[in-house]
Amino acid sequence: MKNPLIILTGPTAVGKSALAVSLAREIGGEIISADSMQVYRHMDIGSAKIMQEEMAGIPHHLIDILEPDEEFHVVRFQALAKDAIKAIYEKGRIPILAGGTGFYIQSVLYDIDFTATEEDETFRRKLEQFAKEQGNEALFERLRRIDPKSCEILHANNVKRVIRAIEFYEKTGKRISEHNEEQHEKESPYRFLYFVLTDERARLYEKIDRRVDAMLNAGLVTEVRNLKAMGCTRDLVSMQGLGYKEILEYLDGECAFEDAVYRIKRDTRHFAKRQLTWFRREKDVTWISRQDFRQPSEPEQQSSEQMSGGEDAAILAHMLRLLKENDIIS
């Protein structure tokens, strides 16, 4: 029988982290972060990184393991995640892949092969220079002409992945979106359940706005200022993260603070929308909508934290039942 693997994902700010901890506590699991930003040290606030006290003693992997000037990408994630999964199995525990980066999750779940092409540094640097001179949108438009499907799930500012997609097409004559779909048809080496947690759009967007406000109150500007003092510039992959690039532009005097905050909230909402687009294309997904587990109550009777706690308890019970029915846990 294949080894068990649990996936808990969904759009940003939907409440994955706390639910993953509760699930791990119930089933004897350990959590592997499927997040492209929480891997970096010194980047706690803007990445909404789970704090030590919130982990409740549950081991978390792939958090705080790289410096901001180190490059992190799906190939590196896949290798590190597979090592973590192996170590978790050796302890007789169950790995829970939790986070919102869909491509990272897919790379592990279907053991995607990334060796189809060798990297061409010369061509890659040419595209990087093109992006610097003509802008990220011009590079993105170049990808749109050859692989529009990739543009539906990528953002123009994700220059590394846009370049990778263009490079793949130039080297193979094939769209990377088609290659990924073919890899996706592979049978997973795991016995898994793939949970996607979601919520009503208006409520999710409200949570995103509140989270950004909380980040600012917690010291996001100071965090970015400290990173800048360490020598971190917008050329780094880490500094392209939502919240970091906008505050960096504010600190460099390129925009007003209010404009930076507006763009963080707007672009985070757009990011959540792209995440949901990705998950809708995945196969074998179990959708869990928070609104289905929400008990009607007067706002003055319960705080948002109490309401969320009640939802999480009901959702957790539902997930445990499905995990047992599908022989993921006994």
Buried (B, 14 or more C-beta within 10 A) or exposed (E): EEBBBBBBBBBBBBBBBBBBBBBBEBBEBBBBBBBBBBBBBEBBBBBBBBEEEEBEEBBBBBBBBBEBBBEBBBBBBBEBBBEBBEBBBEEEBBBBBBBBBBBBBBBBBBBBEBEBBEEEEEBBEEBBEBBEEEEBEEBBEBBBEBBEBBBEBBBBBBBBBBBBBBBBBEBEEBBBBBBBEEBBEEEBBBBBBBBBBBBEEEBBBBBBBEBBEEBBEEEBBEBBBEBBEEEBEEEBBBBBBBBBBBBBBBBEEEBEEEEBBBBBBBBBBEBBEBBBEBBEBBEEBBEBBBEEBBEEEEEEEBEEEEBBBBBBEBBBEBBBEBBEEEEBBE
